[in-house]
Amino acid sequence: MGLTQAEKVIPGVRWLRGYSARFAVADLIAGITVGLTVLPQGLAYATLAGLEPQYGLYSAFVGGLMYALIGGCREVTIGPTALLALMTSRHTGHGGESGPHFAILLCFLSGIVELAMAVLRLGALVDLISLPVTVGFTSATALIIGASQLKALLGIRGGSGSGFAETIKTVIEKFGEARVSDSVLGFASIAKLKDIKTPADASKGRKTFGVALWLFATARNALLVLVTSSIAFYYDSKGERPFILTGTVKSGIPGFHVPPFSTQLPGPNNTSTEVGFVGMVSELGINIALVPVIAVLGNVAISKAFGGSGINPTKELVALSLSNIVGSFFSSIPVTGSFSRSAVNHASGVKTPIGGIYTGALVLLALGLLTPYFQFIPKAALSAVIISAVIFMIEYEVIRPLWKCNKRELIPGAVTFVLSLIIGVELGLLAGVLADLAFVVYRTARPHISAELETTSSEVPFIIIRPRHSLLYFPAVEWVRNGISKAIKSHGNIPVVLDCRTVNEFDYTAATGLGALRKELDTKKIPLVVLGPSNEVRKMLRETLKSSLLVASNEEELDAVLLELSCESRKGELREVVLPLLPQVSTEQESPPTTAVDIEE
């Protein structure tokens, strides 16, 4: 069945085909379950971004609606994440309204960049970031995020420094100022229930109990916030405040506003300086490009993990871009897919992305009714929520297989990890990508080639050169020529066979270099044969060399070619030896001068 006109305009309408009451109930349950996860996470991630807690909730409802209209994977949930919150925090420390303004503008510009990537079909750019670089990046950011929450977890006030080393230094210096009550609450909050799995062959009663435990474990963040807030509220009613609290959270649904294109930076003596759009863009810098790339990388990875190969990357980009663009009109910070919440969505039995609409409705309900109670949430509890979410981002388990199989791949990951901790995640990621590309260029310029001495079925010896890569480009020309020269010195002046059965592409420079090599070998009377070139390679060599080239399509043809070359070579050797002797032979034996011809024959 083809797409209707409505489905062509709004792809999400197709989810309504056959949408039954059973689907609606499943989506409602999943939406509420994810909502109970995103509420405490949104508050925590806004704090991580250096903003007031309500901005995390402002970022948690638009994405669900936009993805339901355009997205293609039912499990994906769009909203604030720890990584994007950390990157946003780089620009929110100037004070006043400038922090939210920079964050909202970054959200808007990220959406514009993502939309441009979708229009230009540039989603494949994320393929430039290899898995080791991704692992190094996420592991480093997990440590940075975790370190940034240590002060709140321990109840330490004040201190400066936003980098990993500065934060650890501050915590060590002020460790004596840690509050016992906050520390106990924080560490107790981290030790929460893990996911509980029920065996497939369990009894009905055990399955029911298992479902109850799973729901309890899934909503543990919300339950944690509820319990700790209740404790703080109890003490506050008695005039005591043993914990550092979140403070007032602005109530109400955010209004519809155009993203700020200017802001006021606070100055000394209650003065302020106006910064225009160009100045704000200059402040955001490389993050205008890096935040969208990281968002796309995460969202595409989640979509593929749950939706498989049927996911359209361009549609995912459009859905993500509109989530950010439209979200910025509702004071959202940059958003992307959340793996943890998508996993909860999947485990909750979601049927369509409409579950995200229910999640957004729950967030709006909380903004309208529950914000007066959010002020009693202990900061240590929110820090525990963040640490619990990012601790599993440290992917140390990939080190062992890489060490055993390919130590080279550890280098870009290690570069990314170390530099992200030392100089910042943006430059760390960039350095890792450049290190990876340097290895790719190196492998292109220095392809592995093997040179072996073999003989044909007709006992004709030859040197076979086997490139391991499927392409030969200009940086590798001299490398291959030198390799062939060394092989000739080792094995003697015998025919050279370049095995192109695995080579799919030559560039012009490589083809020209092969022609120069052939001329060089011709001067030494060493034949060069190309074995099994593809049609594309044949065409490139023919158009480039403008002359004949010995080619063998398979090993049988190679045997015939080398046998013919061997016979001609032996004839030539006999001619060189016999012809100088002909006059003497004819004088002594008075034989006709056709003896050389007879010998040739």
N, C-alpha and C positions, 0 to 999 in steps of 0.2 A: 504493500500500500504506500503510495507516494505521500509527500508532505503537502499539507493544506497551505493555503495562503497565510493563515495566521501562524502556522508553525514555521514558515519561511521567515516571517518578520520577527517572531518571538519563539526561538527554538524550544524554550521550556514548556510551551503549551502542549507539546507531545506527551508530557508526563500525565496529562489529564485523560489520555486515551485509556479507557478501561479502569479509571481510578475508582476503586471500590471503597466501601466502608471499612473493609479489612485493612486496606492500604492506609486509609486516613488514620485509623487507630494506631497502626504501627508507626507511622510518621509522627504522630502526636507524642507517643511514648518516647521515641528516639529524640524528638525535638526538646522535650522537657528534660530528659536525661542529659543531653549536651548542654542545655541551658544551665543546669545545676553545676556543670563543670566550668562553663565560660564566665559565670558571674564572679566567683572568687579569682579566677585567672585574670579577667579583665581588670579588676581593681588592682591586682598585684602588678600586672604588666604596665599599667599607667604609672604606677609609682616607680617602677624600674625605668620608665622613659623620662622620669623627672617631672611628671605632670600630676595634677590633682586626680584622685581615683576615678571620678566620673568619666574622664576621657576614655578610659578603658571600656566602659559600657557604651559610650557613644560609638565606639568602633566595632561593636559586636552585633549590631542588628541589620545594618544595610547589606553586608556581604551575603547573608543568608537569602535575602530577597533577590538580589541581583543574580546570584548563582542559580537559584531556582528558576529564573527566567531564561538563563543562557547556558548554564553549566551542563556537563555531560556525565558526571559521575555522582551517583546518589550519596556516596559516603562523605564526600568532601565538605568540610565546614570552613567558611572564610571568617577570619576575625583577627584580633591582635595576637602576636606571638612574642615569645621572650627575645628571640634574635632581632626582630625588627624593632622591638622596644629598646633594646640596647643600642642599636644603630641610631635610633631617633634621639636617644639621650645625649648624643654628642652635641646637639644644637639647642637644648632646652635649658641651659644653665645660666642664661643672661639675666634672668629675673623678670618680674612683672608679667605682662601679657605676651612678651616676646616668645616665651617657651611654647605655649599652645599655638601661637601664630606660625612659628617655624615648623612645628610638627604637622599642622594641618596643611601648610603649603607643600611640605615634603610628600604628604599623602596625595595631594592633587597632582603634583608633577610626576610622582611615581606612576600614577594611573595614566598620565599622558604618554610617558615613555613606554609603558606596557602596551598601550593602544597602538603606538607607532610600530612597536615590534610585531604586533599582530598584523597590521596592514602590510608591512614589508616582509612578513613571513620570516622573522628573525628569531623565532623561538628556539631554533637549533643552536643559537649562540651558547646556550647553557651547556651544550655538549663539550664546549672547550674546558669546562671545569670537570676534571677527572674525579673518580671516587676517592683516591687518597687525599687530594686537595680538599674535597668536601668533608672528609672525615677529620682532617687536621683543622679545618675552619670551624666546624660545629663543636669539636672537642675543646678547642681554645675558647670559643664563645661561651660554652657551658661553664668552664672554669671562671671566666671573667664575670659572668652573670652570678654564679654561686658566690664568688668573692665579694661582689657588690652588695650581697644580701647579708653578709656576716655581721655588719654593724647593727642592722635592725634585728637580726636574730639574737644577738647578744645584748641588745638594749644599749648600745654605745651611742652616745650623742656626739654631734660635731665631727670634726675631722675633714680633711680635704684630700683631693686626689681622686680621679675617676678611673685611672688605669689599673691593671691587675697588680703590678708591683706596688704602686702607691697605696692601693686599698689594703693589701696585705700588711704593708708597713704601718699604716694607721691602726689597723686592728691590733697588731702586736704592741704598738706603743700605748694604746689606750685599753689594753686588755684588763688592766686593773680596775677600769671604770665600768666593766660589764655588770649589768643588773641580773641578780640571781633569778628573779621571777620571770623576766623575759627570756633568759637563757633556758630555764627549765621548760617553759611553755614552748619555745621554739624547737628545741630538740625533741620534745615529746610529740610535737605536731608532725615532725618528719617521719617518726616511726608509726606510719599509718598502715592500714590493711593493704595487702597486695591483692591482685586479681585472683579469684578463686575459680578453678575449673571443676566442673562436675563430670564424672565419667559418662560415656554414652549409654552404658548398660545399667546405669543407676536406677533405683526404684523411683516410683512417682513421687513419693514423699521426699526422698533425698533430692530429686531434681527441683521440687518446689522450694526446699530449704536452700539449695544451691543458687536458685534464681534470686531469692531474697538476699543471700549473702553477696551475690554479684552486684545487685542494685545498691546495697549498702556500701560496697567497696567503690563502685563507680562514682557515687555521689559523695565520696569521702571528703573532697575539698570543700563542698558546700556544707557538709556536716561539721567539718573542722571549724569553718568560719562561724557557723551557727553556735556551736558549743563554746568556743573561746569568746565570742561576742557576748553570749549570755553570762559567762563568768565575769567578764569586764563590766557588763551592765550591773550585775549584782553588787560588785565592789563599788561602782560609781554611785549607786543609790545609797550606799553607806558612807559616802564622802571619801572613799579611798580610790587610788589609782595605781595599782601595783604594776601595770603594764603601760608601755608607750602606745597610744592609740592612733588610729588613722586620722581622726579629726573629722571635721565637717565635710560632708560630701554634698555637692550641689544637687538639689532635687529638681525633678522635671525632665521632660523630653527635650532634647536639644532643638533649637530653632533652625530654620533653613536659612543659611547665610552663604554668600559668596566667599570662597577662600581668601584669606588676607594676602594682599599683595604689597603691604607695607606694615611696619611695626615700629614700636617705640622701645629703644634700649635704655634702661635706667642708667643714670649717671650720678655723680656725686652731688650732694646738697640738694636732693630732690629734683634734680634736673633730668632731662631725657633727650635722647637723640633719635630723630626719625631716620629709619632705614627704608629705602625704597625696594622695589622688586629686584633690581639688579644687585643691590647689596645683600638681600636675602638669598638670592641664588648663589652669590659668591660665598656666603656663609655655609650653605648646604653643600656646595662643592661636588666632589666625586660621588657623594651619596645619592645624588639625583639619578645617577646611572646605576650605582651599585645596589641600592635598595631594591629597585625593580628586578634586577638580575637575580638577586637572592630570593626575592618573592616568587619569581617565575620558577626558579630551580626547585624550591620547596613544593610549590603547587603542582608542577608537572610530575615530580617524583611521587607525590601522594596519589595523584590521579592514576598514574600507571600502576602503583602498588595495589589499588583497589579496583580500578576499572579495566586494567589490562591494556592490550594493544589497540582496542577499539576507540580509545580516547582521541579526539581531535585537538592537537595542541593549540591551534589557532583559536578555536572556540574557548578553550580554557583561558587563553591570554585575554580574549575580549571580556570574558566574565570577570576575571581578576582586575582588569583595568577599570571596568565600570564600577566595580565594588570600591575601588580607591577614589575614582573621580566623584561618583555620587556621594560616597561616604564623607569626602572632604567638605561637602556642603552641609553636613551634619556634625562638623567638628571631630571627625575621625582622624586617628593617627594611621600610618601605613599598615595594611592588613595583607594577609595571605592565608593559604591553607594551613591548618594545624594538624599535625600527624596524630597527636594524642587525642584530640577531640574527634578527629575523623575515625580513629580506632574505636572510640566510645560509640560513635554514630553507627558504625558497622556492627559492633557487638549488640547494639540495642535493637537491631532488626529493621533499620530504616529501609523503606521501599523506594522513595523518590527524594530528590533534593527539596521537596516541599517541606520536609522536616526542618530545614533551615529557617523557614518562615515561622514555624512554631517557636524555634529557639529565639528568633528576633522578637517575637511577641512577648516572650517571658522576660527578656531583657528590658523591653519598654515598660512592662508591668513593674519590674523592680525599680526602674528609674522613677516611676510615678508614685510608688507606694513605700518602697523599702529604704530609700536613701537616708531618711532620718536615723535609721538604726545602723547604717554602715559606719558611722563615726565611732562606734564602740569596738570595731574590729582591731585587735592588737596587731601592730606592725610585725611582730615576731611571727604571727600566724600567716600573714601574707608572704613573708620571706620564706617560710617553710613551704608554702604552696609553690613558689617559684623554684626553690632548690629541688623539690621533689619532681618538678616537671623537667628540669634541665639535667639532672644528674645522669639520666639514661642517655643523654646525647654524647657522652664521652665513650667513643667507640674504640676502646683499646684492643678488642678482640681481633681486629683486622691486622694487627701488627705481626702476629705469629705467622699466618699464611703468606703474607707479603715477604717476610724475612726468609722463609723457606723457599719461596718460588721466584720472587723477583725483588731483590733488595733495592734495585734502582728506583722502583716506584715509591719507596719510603721517603726518598729525598724531597720531592715536592710537598708531600704531606708534612714532613718534619719542618721544612722551611715555612710553610703556612702556619703551623702550630706555634712555632717559636716566635716568629715575627708578629703574629697576632697578639701574643701575650706581651711582647716588648713594646711594639710601636703602634699597635692598633689593628683591629680586625680588617679594616678596609685595605690598608697597605699590605697586610699579611696575606689576604686572599689574592691580591694583585700579584704579589711576589710569587706565590705558589703557582698561579696560572702561567706566569712568565717562565718559571722554572720548568714546568711541564712542557710548554711549547718549545723551550730550548732543547729538551731531550728529543722531542719529535723532529725538530730541524736537524739535530745531530744524527738521528737514525736515518734521516733522508740523505744527509751528506756523507755518512759513513755506513752504508748498508753492509750487512754481513754477507760476504761471498766466500764460497768454498771452492778450492781448486784441487782436483783429483786426477790422477793418471788412470785412464781406463783403456780398454781395448775393445774393438768391435768383434762381432762374430767371425769376421774374416781375419782376425788377429792383427788389425791395424791399430797401433797405439795413438792416443790423442789425449789432450788436456781438456777436461770439461769444467767450465766456470759456471757455478750455480748461484745467482743472486737469491737471497732469502726473501727480499721484499718484492711486492707486486708492481712496483713502479721504479723507474730510474729517471731522476731529474738532474738538472744541471750541477747541483753541488757535489754529486757523486761521480762525475765523469773522471776526474783525475784519480780518485780513489780506486775506481774499477780498473783503469789503465795500469796503475802501479801494481795492483794485485795480479793482473795478467802477466806483467813483466817479471814479477818475482816467480810466478809459476813457471814461466819459460826458462828462467835461469836454473830453477830446481830440476825440471824434467827434460830440458833440451828443446831443440828446434823441431817440434812436431806440431801437427795441426791443433788449432785451438777451437773449441766448440763453446759458444755462449748459449747456455740453456735458457731460453725465454718462454718456456712452457708455463711458468708461473708469473711472468711479467705481463701486466695488462696495459702498461702505458709507458711510452717514451716521450720526453719533451724534445723540442727542437735542438737544444744545446747537447743533450745526451746523444741524440741521433748523429749530430755533427761530430761529436767526440768519437763515436763508434767508427765513423768514416775515416777520421784521422788515425785511429788505431789500426784500421785495415791497411792504410797506406804504409804505416810504420812496419807492420808485419810483412807486407809485400816486399819491402826492401830486404828483409831477412829470409824471403822465400818461405814464409810460414803461412799456410792457409788459415782463414778465419771463416767458420761456418756458424750460422745462426740456426738454432734448433727450436722448432715448434713455435714461431712467433704468431700472435693473434693477427687478425685482419687489420686491426687498428695500428699495431706495431709495424706490420708489413707496409701499410700505406705511408706511415711517417718515415720509415727508412727509405722507401722508394722515392718519395717526393723530396727528401732532404739530400740523399746521396747522389741522385740523378745518374746512377750507374748500377751495374749489376752487382748482386751480392749473393754469395753462396748460402742457400737456404735449404734446410731439410725439415719436412713437416713432422716426421716421426723417426724412430730409431732405425727402421728398415731403410728409409731414404738416406739417413746419416751413414749407415754402413755402406751403401752404394756410392755415395759421394766420396767418402774417405778412401774407399777401395780404388776408385778411379784416380783420385789425387795421388794415392800411393804409387799406382802404376806409372802415371806420368812422371812422378818424381824419380822413380827408378830408371825410367828411360832417359831422363835428363842427366842423371848421374853417369849412366853408361856412355852417353854421347860425349860428356866432358872427358871421360877417361880414354875412350877409343879413338876419337878424332885426332888427337895429337899423335897417336901411334900409326895412323893410316899410311903416311908416306913411307915410313921405314918398312912396314909390312909389305906394301906393294912393290918396293924395290927388291926386297929379299926374296919374296915368294912370287913376284910378278902377278899378283892377283888384281882383279879389276877394282876400281874405287867404290864398288857397291857394297863392300864388306860392312861398312857402318850402317847402311840401310838394312842389311840382313840382320845385323845385331839388334837394330831397333825393332825389326819385325819379330 
